[in-house]
Amino acid sequence: MPEVETLSDADRQWRSVVVLGWPLALGIAPVLVALGDVPLCAFRQLTGRPCPLCGGTRACAALAEGNLLVAWQANPGLLPLLAIAAAHSVQLAHEAWTGRSWTRWRIGPTPWLAGTAFLLGSWGLRLLT
């Protein structure tokens, strides 16, 4: 398998769309937090318990402000997934820009599965407290 693969225009475009979603999500998070107690989680509304992503908006808003501690307190399980997503976005941005996919150093499913396991483990601990 070659280490570099040329991408089609469609592949470059979807990578660009994914990468451009990050600034949008980080920009919207502080606005949603500023709205106050807006019920964003149907799971919490129905069960009274937090879902695995509860606190994610506050975590993203804190990260947008550069406050890692507040982000950790909002949802510690989400931070590894956000870090993986950021690294993957950098990879996708590079591929969209150059038109070449680096097959050897591709971020595969293993980090995503590990991050998801951490998120679910963190959620389990939050449910126990």
LINFEN-V362680 format. One record per pair of residues at least 4 apart in sequence whose C-alpha atoms are under 6 Angstrom apart, sorted by the first residue. I is the first residue (numbers start at 0). J is the second residue. D is the distance in whole Angstrom. If there is no record, write none. Layout:
[[I & J & D] [I & J & D]]
//
This chain:
[[2 & 101 & 6] [2 & 102 & 5] [2 & 103 & 5] [3 & 100 & 6] [3 & 101 & 5] [3 & 102 & 6] [4 & 99 & 5] [4 & 100 & 5] [5 & 99 & 5] [6 & 10 & 6] [6 & 98 & 5] [6 & 99 & 5] [11 & 95 & 4] [14 & 91 & 5] [14 & 95 & 6] [15 & 95 & 6] [18 & 88 & 5] [22 & 26 & 6] [25 & 63 & 6] [28 & 56 & 5] [28 & 60 & 5] [29 & 60 & 5] [42 & 46 & 6] [43 & 47 & 5] [43 & 48 & 5] [43 & 49 & 5] [49 & 53 & 6] [51 & 122 & 5] [54 & 73 & 5] [54 & 74 & 5] [58 & 70 & 4] [58 & 73 & 5] [61 & 66 & 5] [61 & 69 & 6] [61 & 70 & 5] [62 & 66 & 5] [62 & 67 & 6] [71 & 75 & 4] [76 & 117 & 6] [76 & 118 & 4] [76 & 121 & 5] [77 & 118 & 6] [79 & 114 & 6] [80 & 114 & 5] [84 & 88 & 6] [88 & 92 & 6] [94 & 98 & 5] [94 & 99 & 5] [94 & 100 & 5]]
//
